[in-house]
């Protein structure tokens, strides 16, 4: 188990490029933030460490954008650049969710899939996203889900109050 200092440092490092203004809390390996200037709220976590090659620091967000009427949008920053047209699949508790990939990012195909993924996150311990990189190599990023539901709820509620 990692110490509390590492997740706090990692979440701070991830949040800086996302320009978070207000911290809503840290929940195990997950953090929740509100950026009133956009406005948006999101939960965020880093992928588990890996000894394999990474082009990017992988992370996952669940965001709400009240002005756009978007709530609970799932997004992954992958650890490698994706092969054009690559199949990207998220696996949570033996269930697969096909994702849409582009460059180094992946999203749920539609709002219904976002909703299904969020429901699955609440009852699982971990999730893994699989893809093929620009060199044709399969890779994956795994996320611990302890604290995910609390962080997602905090972010969702923060933007619902706007």
ABEGO torsion letter per residue (X at the ends): XBBAAAAAAAAAAAAAAAGBABBAEBBEABBBBBBAAOBBBBBBBBBBBBABBBABBBBBBBBBBAAAGBBGBBBBBBABBBBBGBBBBBBBGGBBBBBBBBGABBBBABAAAAAAAAAAAAABABBBBBBBBAAGBBBBBBBBABGAAAAAAAAAAAAAAX
